[in-house]
Amino acid sequence: MSYFAISKNLAGFLTEKAGLAHEKESILAYAIEMTVITLGNTLFTLLLAALLGVLPGVLSCLVVVFLFRHTAGGAHSNSPWRCAAVTVTIYPAMALSAVYLAGLGAAFIDALSAVALLLGLSAIVVLAPVDSPSAPIISPYRRKKLKVLSLAVFTLTAAAVVCLRQSDWVYASQIRVCLILTVLWISFMLGKPGHRLMCLVDRIKFKEVRDS
């Protein structure tokens, strides 16, 4: 069900112009709304990151999470608004934590990297891809393909962590820690603890915006 009048209006306009069946209008309205919410959520998160001075770190978190979510999957909320709230809360907080952790020295970051990458690899090998009841992965071929792609994303992330260790870039340590924390977050969301957390988030009550 669409909560934005603009989603319904735009879907109706596009359906009419494209000559689609009327039944397709609600599907199109839902897709438009999800796109609007996702873009708005991402822009707001980046704006908050810029205000907090951690834009590079949050941007790196979002890129890695986007790649993992579309390959490894994981727990998610049933409400796009709750997903947005988690995004706006978690990733700026993660980047702020990275600023502090990056100051604890190379030895600490190396140890944290080793633990995070080991946990991440184990979670992906054992659990990925993790689907949802609303979008189950039925095809064995697709499941295998997503497993391979998630391992490829992990490999690229691990390579980035290693390269950043050798870099003199001013943000290298912070982004490296952001990537490490993101891998830990993905590992958490692939398992049962992440699903329990999202169940708790789904129990949060709030007044949704509806058409007048």
C-alpha positions, 0 to 999 in steps of 0.5 A: 500500500502506498502512503505517498500521494505523489507515488500514486499519482506518478504511477497512474500517469506512467501506467496510462502513458505506457498503456499498462494494465490497471493492476500494475499501477499499485506495483509501480506505485510501491516501486516508486515509493521505495525508490523515493524513500531509499534515495531520501534516506541515503541523502539524509544519512550523507547530509548528517555524516557531512555535518558530523565530519565523517562523510568519507567513512559513512560513504564507504560504509554505505557502498559496502553494505549496498554490495553485500545486501544485494549478494549476501542478503541478511536480516531487514525490517518489514518497514522501509521507514524503520530501515531508514531509521536504522541506516541513519542511526547505525552508519554515522555512529559507525563512522564516529566510532571509527574516528576513535578506534583509528587513534588506538594504533596500527596494532589494534587496527590490525588485530581488529581487521583480522578478527572482522575478516575471519568472522565475515568470511565464516558468516558468508561461507556458512550463511550467505545468501540469507533470503527473506520470507517475502523474497525467498531464493528458490533457484539453487543456481541463483543461490550459488551465484549469490554465494559466489558474488558475496565472496567476491564482494568480501574479497574486494573489501578485504583487498581495500582494507589491506591497501588502505593499511599501506596508504598515506591518505589522511582518511585511510585509517578511518575508512579502513576501520569503517570497512572493518566495522561494516564487515562485522555488522554484515556478519551480525545481520546474516545470523540469528542475532541480527534477525532478532534485532530486526524483530525488535525494531519491527515492534517499535510503534510509530504513526505512519504518514498516510494520504489525506 
